[in-house]
Amino acid sequence: MRVLITGAAGFIGRQLLDQLAVQHPDWSLIASDIRPLNRAGLPSNVEPVQLDMGQPLAVQQCVAHWQPQAIVHLASVVTPPPGMSAAQLHAIDVGGTRALVEAAARAGVEQLIVTSSGAAYGYHAENAEWLDEQQPLRGHPHFAYAKHKREVEELLSAARQQHPQLGQLILRPGTVLGKRVDNQITDMFKKPRVLGIRGRDSRFVFIWDQDVVSIIIRGLERRACGIYNLAGDGALSLREIAGILGKPYLPLPAGLIRGLLAVLKPLRLSQYGPEQVDFLRYRPVLANQRLKQEFGYTPRYSSREAFIAFLDAQGMQHA
């Protein structure tokens, strides 16, 4: 089988590439990313390709040239670099996915696996206590990542009607942790104290990076279709996280945090903006029953176990 992977140089992409190359040496793996992979040291069944998802014609030409049987679409901008405009960000996340879907349908691709996100449900007071895959996707008007994930899922939904021959496996991970993960969320846990929003539990669900990779590989092997939340069992509130870290928990009024971040972010004194208030206040807490019962995969770690495994890998003390 020939598999095209977008975002192959990313955190999940590189792990997926390494494992697929070993587990399926008879597969041809097209490793595409805007950051070119160094061919030196790559397995013989991996072909590195430089691809900018913000260029629809390049996306279409890539699919037409390689004619993959399956595509794993991981490419997405989680933290936009300085200077990237809203239009550029949208062109990559949404426009690139649209071009990929259209090209896949024309080329007769049999399966498309897309990593969406629990962020597609959005950060809203009306969120159910536990969100299953039937809950509405509302994104967030001031949080580009969540807004774009909702838009991507809307175009994928339309494609299921227009191109039923293109099987879709849509994965909605919670917060992904791993031995080497380092992002805005994990930075929160390294501060001297854990900040929270007064009056909200702010519960997190975690999924281990190797679980995400294993689920994608199983999906490819079984040509699986469907929509699945990816999360370990249970959830951790910010107060519980603070307790595990042995750090003070400081819940502050939402208005105070929003006002402070509105001042600090433009001055580059904080990496967080005022939109982070809803991100913390209204966490989407993902139910994983469908993943376990229908897809047949039980994550190796619960949310609590994944968090502790992350702390151990980072050399961080915990209770």
C-alpha positions in Angstrom: 0.0 0.0 0.0 1.1 3.5 -0.7 0.4 6.0 2.1 0.7 9.8 1.9 1.3 11.4 5.3 1.0 15.2 5.7 2.8 16.8 8.6 5.2 13.9 8.6 7.9 16.0 10.3 5.7 16.9 13.2 5.4 15.5 16.7 3.0 12.7 15.9 4.0 12.5 12.2 7.6 11.5 12.8 6.6 8.8 15.3 4.0 7.5 12.9 6.5 7.4 10.1 9.1 5.6 12.1 6.7 2.9 13.3 5.0 2.3 10.0 8.4 2.0 8.2 9.3 -0.9 10.6 5.9 -2.6 11.0 5.1 -2.4 7.3 8.3 -2.5 5.2 6.3 -3.4 2.1 4.3 -0.2 2.2 5.5 3.0 0.4 5.4 6.0 2.7 5.2 9.5 1.2 6.4 11.8 4.0 5.3 15.3 3.2 5.8 18.4 5.3 6.7 22.1 4.7 9.9 21.3 6.6 11.8 18.9 4.3 12.9 15.6 6.0 16.5 14.7 5.6 16.7 11.6 3.3 19.8 10.5 5.1 18.9 7.8 7.6 15.4 7.3 6.4 14.2 3.8 5.7 14.2 2.7 2.0 10.4 2.7 1.9 10.1 6.4 2.9 10.0 9.1 0.2 10.4 12.7 1.7 8.4 15.4 -0.1 8.3 19.1 0.7 4.7 20.3 0.6 3.1 23.6 1.7 -0.5 22.9 2.6 -1.3 26.6 2.0 -0.8 26.1 -1.7 -3.8 24.2 -3.1 -2.3 23.5 -6.5 0.8 21.9 -4.8 -1.4 19.7 -2.7 -3.4 18.6 -5.7 -0.3 17.9 -7.7 1.2 15.9 -4.9 -1.8 13.6 -4.6 -2.1 13.2 -8.4 1.6 12.4 -8.7 1.9 9.8 -5.9 -1.6 8.2 -6.3 -1.8 6.9 -2.7 -4.3 4.4 -1.6 -4.5 6.1 1.8 -3.8 9.5 3.2 -3.1 10.4 6.9 -3.6 14.1 7.3 -1.8 15.4 10.3 -0.7 18.9 9.1 -2.1 21.7 11.1 -0.9 24.9 12.7 -1.3 24.6 16.5 0.7 27.7 17.5 1.0 30.2 14.6 4.5 31.7 14.2 4.9 35.5 14.6 3.8 37.3 11.5 1.4 34.7 10.2 -1.8 36.4 9.2 -5.3 35.0 9.9 -5.7 34.5 6.2 -2.5 32.4 5.9 -3.5 30.3 8.9 -7.0 29.6 7.4 -5.4 28.8 4.0 -3.2 26.1 5.6 -5.7 24.6 8.0 -8.9 24.8 6.1 -7.9 25.5 2.5 -5.2 22.9 2.5 -7.6 20.2 3.8 -10.2 21.2 1.2 -7.6 20.8 -1.6 -6.5 17.5 -0.1 -10.0 16.1 0.0 -10.9 17.2 -3.5 -7.6 15.7 -4.9 -8.1 12.5 -3.0 -11.6 12.1 -4.4 -10.3 12.7 -8.0 -7.4 10.3 -7.5 -9.6 7.4 -6.2 -8.0 7.4 -2.7 -9.7 4.7 -0.7 -9.1 6.0 2.9 -8.6 9.4 4.5 -7.5 9.6 8.1 -7.7 13.1 9.6 -6.6 14.2 13.1 -9.2 16.7 14.1 -9.3 17.7 17.8 -11.5 17.8 20.9 -11.2 21.6 20.3 -13.7 21.2 17.5 -16.5 20.9 20.2 -15.4 24.4 21.3 -15.0 26.0 24.7 -18.6 26.8 25.9 -20.6 26.9 29.1 -23.2 24.7 27.4 -20.8 21.8 26.8 -22.0 18.5 28.2 -20.2 17.2 31.3 -18.9 14.4 29.0 -18.8 15.0 25.3 -19.5 12.0 23.0 -19.1 12.0 19.2 -22.8 13.0 18.7 -22.4 16.3 20.4 -22.5 19.4 18.2 -19.2 21.0 16.9 -19.2 24.7 17.7 -15.5 25.6 17.7 -14.8 29.1 19.1 -15.0 32.4 17.4 -11.9 33.9 19.0 -9.8 30.7 19.1 -8.5 30.0 15.6 -7.5 26.4 16.2 -10.9 25.4 17.5 -12.7 27.4 14.8 -10.7 25.9 12.0 -11.1 22.3 13.3 -14.9 22.9 13.2 -14.7 24.2 9.7 -12.5 21.2 8.6 -15.0 18.8 10.1 -17.9 20.5 8.3 -16.2 20.2 4.9 -15.4 16.5 5.7 -19.0 15.9 6.5 -20.0 17.4 3.1 -17.4 15.2 1.4 -18.9 12.1 3.0 -22.1 12.9 1.1 -20.4 13.9 -2.2 -17.6 11.3 -2.2 -18.9 8.2 -0.3 -16.2 6.1 -1.9 -13.6 8.0 0.1 -13.6 6.3 3.5 -13.0 8.7 6.4 -11.6 8.0 9.8 -11.8 11.2 11.9 -9.9 11.3 15.2 -10.6 13.9 17.9 -7.8 13.8 20.5 -7.9 15.4 23.8 -4.6 16.9 25.2 -1.8 14.8 23.8 1.1 14.0 26.2 4.3 12.2 25.5 8.0 11.9 26.6 9.0 14.9 24.4 5.9 17.0 24.2 6.4 20.8 24.8 3.7 23.3 24.1 1.5 26.0 25.6 -0.5 23.5 27.7 2.5 21.7 29.2 4.1 25.1 29.9 1.2 25.7 32.3 2.3 22.8 34.5 5.8 24.1 34.8 4.9 27.4 36.4 5.4 27.9 40.2 1.6 27.7 40.7 -1.3 26.4 38.8 -3.8 29.1 37.7 -7.4 28.3 37.4 -10.8 30.1 36.8 -12.8 30.7 39.9 -16.0 28.7 39.9 -14.9 26.1 37.2 -13.3 22.7 37.6 -11.5 23.0 34.3 -11.1 19.3 33.7 -8.5 17.9 31.3 -8.5 14.6 29.4 -5.1 13.3 28.3 -4.1 10.8 25.6 -0.5 9.4 25.3 1.2 10.1 22.0 1.9 6.4 21.4 -1.8 5.7 21.7 -2.5 8.2 19.0 0.1 6.6 16.7 -1.2 3.1 17.5 -4.8 4.1 16.7 -3.8 5.6 13.3 -1.8 2.4 12.4 -4.8 0.2 13.4 -7.0 2.4 11.3 -4.8 2.0 8.3 -4.5 -1.7 8.7 -8.2 -2.3 9.0 -9.3 0.4 6.6 -11.4 1.7 9.4 -14.0 4.5 9.1 -15.9 6.5 11.6 -15.5 9.3 14.1 -13.8 8.8 17.5 -12.7 10.8 20.5 -9.2 9.9 21.7 -8.8 10.2 25.5 -7.7 8.0 28.4 -10.2 7.1 31.0 -11.2 9.8 33.5 -10.3 13.4 33.7 -8.2 15.7 35.9 -9.3 19.1 37.2 -6.7 21.9 37.5 -7.0 21.6 41.3 -6.2 17.9 41.1 -3.3 18.6 38.7 -1.9 21.1 41.2 -2.2 18.5 43.9 -0.2 16.0 41.9 2.4 18.6 41.2 2.6 19.6 44.8 2.0 23.2 43.8 -0.5 25.9 45.0 -3.7 26.2 43.1 -4.8 29.8 42.5 -8.3 30.2 41.0 -8.8 33.8 39.8 -11.9 35.6 38.5 -12.3 35.2 34.7 -12.6 39.0 34.1 -9.3 39.7 35.9 -7.4 37.1 33.9 -8.9 38.2 30.7 -8.0 41.9 31.4 -4.4 41.0 32.4 -3.8 38.8 29.3 -5.3 41.5 27.0 -2.6 43.9 28.3 0.3 41.4 28.5 0.0 39.5 25.2 0.5 42.6 22.9 3.5 43.5 25.0 4.9 40.0 24.5 5.0 39.5 28.2 2.7 36.5 27.9 2.3 33.8 25.3 -1.4 33.5 26.3 -4.1 35.9 25.0 -7.6 36.7 26.5 -9.1 33.9 24.5 -7.3 31.4 26.8 -9.9 32.2 29.5 -12.6 30.2 27.8 -9.9 27.6 26.9 -9.4 27.0 30.6 -12.9 27.7 31.8 -14.9 25.5 29.5 -12.8 22.5 28.8 -14.2 19.9 26.3 -14.2 16.7 28.4 -14.1 13.7 25.9 -15.9 10.4 26.5 -14.0 7.5 25.1 -16.6 4.7 25.1 -17.0 4.6 21.4 -13.2 4.3 20.9 -13.1 1.3 23.2 -16.3 -0.4 22.3 -16.7 0.2 18.5 -13.1 0.8 17.3 -11.8 -1.8 19.8 -8.9 0.2 21.3 -8.3 0.8 25.0 -5.7 3.5 25.7 -2.7 2.2 27.6 -2.9 5.1 30.1 -5.8 6.7 31.9 -5.7 10.5 31.9 -4.1 10.5 35.3 -1.6 7.9 34.3 -0.7 9.7 31.2 -0.1 12.9 33.2 2.1 11.1 35.6 4.0 9.4 32.8 4.6 12.8 31.3 5.9 14.2 34.6 8.3 11.2 35.0 9.6 11.7 31.4 10.2 15.4 32.1 11.9 14.7 35.4 9.2 16.8 37.2 8.4 16.0 40.9 5.0 14.8 41.8 3.0 13.3 44.6 
